[in-house]
């Protein structure tokens, strides 16, 4: 992966808050290239190894509830590009029309199988397809829906210099996010004004300390957190 030239970034990203992060990443082209090579090789390898898991989980979901196997939702990644994320469906059909865009603890929309899948983070496995396609990476800011990206501050746009990620330091710190939001009167409002700004502190710090080695450490720490 190589950064776009500054003048080819979306206008809203070309601000004084994003510039320092851009200049920092520009000096780490080697790590960015290694990051993309790793994404391609590892996603291909894991897709082959986990193909039996794909099959078993897919059948399990179909037997448990009505609806598609995959949950597809528009998210935002590098330079503000919109893409459709792949996740195993863990909620009832048309769940987005029946509640908040974020999931809260004890959410009535979560299916029986979905609860088990989410507990083990198995719902994230299909995102390997997004990684292979280049819309996502293994380590990076979690991809948000358009509504939440529209609430970004100028500095937060710096996270769009890199692809959205499957995991991150912020994801580890907020692994119990569902339970936190379940206590809020308005989960969407709480996410935008409380959770998102705090998660972004970790995301921006990760850009400041960006290196391929640090990303490997984050992946290892994610495995520990899940276990």
N, C-alpha and C positions, 0 to 999 in steps of 0.2 A: 504494500500500500504506500502510495506517495501523495502527500498533501497537494491540493489544488493551489494554484497561485492565489495570493491574497485578493487580487482584483476580480477573481472568478468566483469568490464566495458569494452567497446570497447577501444582499445589501444589509439585512438586519444583523448579520453576523460580523460585518466589517465595522466593529466599534472598538473603542479604546479598552474595554474590559476583556475582549476576546484576544486582542493583539498579543499580549504577553504569552498566552498559552500557545498561540499559533507559532510564535518565534521559537518557543521552547521545543515544540514538536518538530519543527523544521530542522533542528539540529540533530534529531534522532531518527533520521531516515533509515539507517541500518536496522534499528529495532522495529520500525514500522514494516519493513520488508520481511523480516523474520516472523513477525506477528502474522502476516497474511499467509506466508508459506506454512506456518504451523497450523493455522485455521483450516487450510485446504487438506493437508495431509491427515490431521487428526480427525476432522469431521468425516472424511471418507472412511478412515479406519474404524471409527466408532459406529458409523452407520452399518458397516458390514458385520461387526461384532454384535451389535444390539438388534439386528434384524429379527431374531426370534422374540425379543422383548416387544418390538413393534407389533408383531403378529398377535402375541398373547394379550397384550393390553388392548389392542384394537377390538378383539373378539369380546373381551371382558366388558368394555364400554358399550358395545352394541347389545349385549345380552342384558345389561343393567338398565338402560334407559333409551327412550326414543331420541333420535337425532344423529348427526354426523359423528364420525370418530374424532375428527380434528376441529379445534376451535380456531377460526381465522378472524383476525381483527386488524384493522389498519393502525399501524404504529409509525413512529418517526425515527429515522436513522441519520446517517451522515449527510451533512449540508441540508438538512430538512427534508430529505427524500422520504416519501411515504411508501410503505410496503405492507404486505399482509403476513403477519406472524403465524407460525405453525405451533400449535400446542395441542396436547390431547385434551379433549373436551372433558371438563370435570363438573360442569353445571348442567342444569336442565336446558332444553332447547329454548332459544330466544331469551336467554338470561339477561342480556343487556337491556331488554325492554321492560324488565321486571324489577330493576333496582339500579344501584350505583355502578359506576364504571370501575370502581375498586371493590375488592372482595373483603368482607369483614369476617371476624370469627363467628362461628355458628351460623354462617350464611345459609338461609333456607333453600337457596338456589343450587347448592352443591349436592351432587348425587352421592349415593352410598359408595360406589366405586370411586367417584371423583375425590371423596375425602381421603381414601386410602392412597390414591395416586399422588395427591398433593402432599400428603404427609411424607412420602418418600422422594418427592420432587421428580417423579417419573413423568409428570405432565410437561416438563421442560425438554425432554429428549427430542421431540420432533424439530426443535429449533436448530438442530444440527443441519437441517436442510437449508435454513436461512443463513447459517454460517458458510456453508458450501457455496451458496449463491452470492455471498459477499455483502448481504444486507445486514448481517450481524457478525459478531466475533465472540470468542469464548469469554474474554474479559473486557468489560466496558460498561458504560452507563446503561441501565435497563431501559428498553425502548418504551417511551410513553405514548399515550393516545394524543391526538391533535389538540384536544381540549386542554390538556395539562401543559403541552409545549407552548401553547399560546399564553400561558401564565408565567413563562420563563422571564427572568431578569436578563439584562444585557450580558452579565457574566456567565449565566447558566448556558447561554448559547455556545460557549466554548466546548461543551460536552458533545456538540454535534460535529466537531472536527474529526471525530473518530466514530467507527460503526457502533451501533448499540450492542450491548453484550448480554450473554446468558447469565453471567455472574459478575460481581464486583465487591469491593470492600463494603459499599453501602448496602448491598444485598445481604451480606453476612451480618452486618450490624442490625439490619431490619428484617431478619428472618421471621420474626413474629409480628410482622406488620399487620396481619389480619386481626390479631387480638387487640392491637393498639387502636385501630380504626373502629372496632366494634364498640368501643366506649364513647365514641363521638356522636353527637346529635345529628350532625351532617357529615358523613364520611368524606364526600367529595370536597367540601370546604376545608375539612381538617387536613386532608391530604395536600391540597394546594398551599395552604398557609402555615402548616406545621411540619408535616412529614417531608414533603418535597424539598423545602429549603434546607433542612438538616441533612437529608440524603445527598443533596448537591454539594455540601461542604466536603463530604468524603469523595465524591466523584471528581470535583475540581482538584482536590489534593492528589488524587491518583494521576491526574494529567501532569501536575507539577513534578511528580516523582516517577513519571513514566519510564519504564524500561522493560524489556522482554523478560528479564529475570524476575522482576516484581510481579509481572502478570502470572508467571508460573507459580510463585508463592501464593498469590490470591486463589488460584485454582486448587492448590493443595489445602489451603485454609477453608475453602468452600466444602471440599470433601469431608474434612474434619467436622465442620458445622452440621452437615447433613447427617453424618453418622451419629 
